[in-house]
Amino acid sequence: MSAEPKTGAPLAVLLPFKIETTRLSAPRLAPVHAALFGAGLALLAGTAWAQSGAAQLSPLEVIVKWAPLLLSGFVFNILISMVAMALGTAAGLGLGLAMLAQNPLLSRVAWALTQFFRNAPWLVLLFFVMFLVPFQVTIFGVRIPLPDWAKATVGFSLPVMANVAEIVRGAVRSVPSTQWEAADSLAFTPRQIMWRIILPQCVKRMLPPWMNLYALVAMATVQASIVGVSEMLTLTAQVHTAEGGRPELFAPLYGFALLCFFLYCYPIDRFTARLERRFQIR
């Protein structure tokens, strides 16, 4: 005879269970990895310099010599990215709200502008702005110069505007419709509902993709070197020419530029991922 189960004991098939899920996580980089990369680059450049046998400055000495100038160009890259992000965010906010307008003509025009600037190559937009916008404008008899860096900043702000508009539209659409209904039942006007209730809830939805977009803009500012803006990549090429165009200096100089952008953008990427986990909409 088989043993009978004890009275009150739960059956095995009714016991609670938990499905184990495995998450694939990408390896995290630390500042030590950047230091190792820089050390490896310096070692490689030093080896190439030693093999050349020339009685000239080593690649490391060249980088130290020109570091203040190169870092000033890098700061200029960051300033261009910040101004372009500010202009694009302000314009993108209005464009995103225009896509949500009840006026069909306004919403369609806003949608067309968003799709055009969002899907156009950034470099092509930069060329259009650089060569179609005049070098100066006259307003009420006053001549206002438009330097190359200002036009480049406007060129970068156009795709930023389109992407921010999509971020705003998606964030507003993600707010539950019950929020609109509850606010409408409390006699709020549509403008008050948008600015006082909906948009404050959209901040945590918009912040991670907005920061990710800024990192992309910061890295894309090197394209301004193609149109003659004196940013870090332009200064790197000038330093390389000033040092005689030595082949062994190519990798160290451009590797230094790469390292600067990595050390600036990688913490933004990690902070963005942290915000995504913190603001995750459940």
ChimeraX attribute file (.defattr): number of C-alpha atoms within 10 A of each C-alpha:
attribute: neighborCount
match mode: 1-to-1
recipient: residues
	/A:1	3
	/A:2	4
	/A:3	5
	/A:4	6
	/A:5	9
	/A:6	8
	/A:7	6
	/A:8	6
	/A:9	7
	/A:10	10
	/A:11	9
	/A:12	7
	/A:13	7
	/A:14	7
	/A:15	7
	/A:16	6
	/A:17	7
	/A:18	5
	/A:19	5
	/A:20	6
	/A:21	6
	/A:22	6
	/A:23	6
	/A:24	6
	/A:25	6
	/A:26	6
	/A:27	6
	/A:28	7
	/A:29	11
	/A:30	11
	/A:31	11
	/A:32	9
	/A:33	11
	/A:34	15
	/A:35	12
	/A:36	11
	/A:37	14
	/A:38	17
	/A:39	12
	/A:40	12
	/A:41	19
	/A:42	20
	/A:43	15
	/A:44	16
	/A:45	22
	/A:46	18
	/A:47	14
	/A:48	16
	/A:49	21
	/A:50	13
	/A:51	10
	/A:52	13
	/A:53	8
	/A:54	9
	/A:55	8
	/A:56	11
	/A:57	12
	/A:58	19
	/A:59	25
	/A:60	17
	/A:61	11
	/A:62	17
	/A:63	20
	/A:64	11
	/A:65	12
	/A:66	14
	/A:67	15
	/A:68	11
	/A:69	14
	/A:70	24
	/A:71	17
	/A:72	14
	/A:73	21
	/A:74	22
	/A:75	13
	/A:76	18
	/A:77	26
	/A:78	19
	/A:79	15
	/A:80	24
	/A:81	23
	/A:82	17
	/A:83	16
	/A:84	26
	/A:85	28
	/A:86	16
	/A:87	18
	/A:88	24
	/A:89	22
	/A:90	15
	/A:91	18
	/A:92	27
	/A:93	19
	/A:94	15
	/A:95	26
	/A:96	26
	/A:97	17
	/A:98	21
	/A:99	24
	/A:100	18
	/A:101	14
	/A:102	9
	/A:103	10
	/A:104	12
	/A:105	12
	/A:106	15
	/A:107	18
	/A:108	15
	/A:109	13
	/A:110	22
	/A:111	19
	/A:112	13
	/A:113	17
	/A:114	24
	/A:115	15
	/A:116	14
	/A:117	18
	/A:118	19
	/A:119	11
	/A:120	12
	/A:121	11
	/A:122	20
	/A:123	17
	/A:124	11
	/A:125	18
	/A:126	24
	/A:127	17
	/A:128	14
	/A:129	19
	/A:130	23
	/A:131	12
	/A:132	10
	/A:133	13
	/A:134	12
	/A:135	13
	/A:136	11
	/A:137	13
	/A:138	9
	/A:139	8
	/A:140	6
	/A:141	7
	/A:142	8
	/A:143	10
	/A:144	11
	/A:145	12
	/A:146	13
	/A:147	13
	/A:148	19
	/A:149	19
	/A:150	15
	/A:151	23
	/A:152	25
	/A:153	25
	/A:154	22
	/A:155	23
	/A:156	28
	/A:157	30
	/A:158	28
	/A:159	27
	/A:160	30
	/A:161	28
	/A:162	27
	/A:163	25
	/A:164	28
	/A:165	30
	/A:166	23
	/A:167	21
	/A:168	27
	/A:169	21
	/A:170	15
	/A:171	19
	/A:172	22
	/A:173	13
	/A:174	14
	/A:175	15
	/A:176	10
	/A:177	9
	/A:178	9
	/A:179	14
	/A:180	16
	/A:181	11
	/A:182	12
	/A:183	18
	/A:184	14
	/A:185	9
	/A:186	8
	/A:187	10
	/A:188	15
	/A:189	10
	/A:190	12
	/A:191	10
	/A:192	13
	/A:193	18
	/A:194	17
	/A:195	11
	/A:196	13
	/A:197	15
	/A:198	21
	/A:199	17
	/A:200	12
	/A:201	17
	/A:202	19
	/A:203	15
	/A:204	17
	/A:205	23
	/A:206	21
	/A:207	16
	/A:208	21
	/A:209	18
	/A:210	20
	/A:211	18
	/A:212	17
	/A:213	15
	/A:214	21
	/A:215	20
	/A:216	14
	/A:217	23
	/A:218	21
	/A:219	17
	/A:220	15
	/A:221	25
	/A:222	19
	/A:223	18
	/A:224	27
	/A:225	16
	/A:226	13
	/A:227	16
	/A:228	13
	/A:229	23
	/A:230	20
	/A:231	24
	/A:232	25
	/A:233	24
	/A:234	20
	/A:235	20
	/A:236	23
	/A:237	15
	/A:238	13
	/A:239	19
	/A:240	19
	/A:241	12
	/A:242	10
	/A:243	12
	/A:244	9
	/A:245	13
	/A:246	13
	/A:247	13
	/A:248	20
	/A:249	24
	/A:250	15
	/A:251	15
	/A:252	22
	/A:253	25
	/A:254	16
	/A:255	16
	/A:256	19
	/A:257	19
	/A:258	14
	/A:259	16
	/A:260	16
	/A:261	18
	/A:262	14
	/A:263	13
	/A:264	14
	/A:265	17
	/A:266	15
	/A:267	15
	/A:268	17
	/A:269	16
	/A:270	14
	/A:271	14
	/A:272	19
	/A:273	16
	/A:274	13
	/A:275	17
	/A:276	17
	/A:277	11
	/A:278	10
	/A:279	15
	/A:280	10
	/A:281	9
	/A:282	3
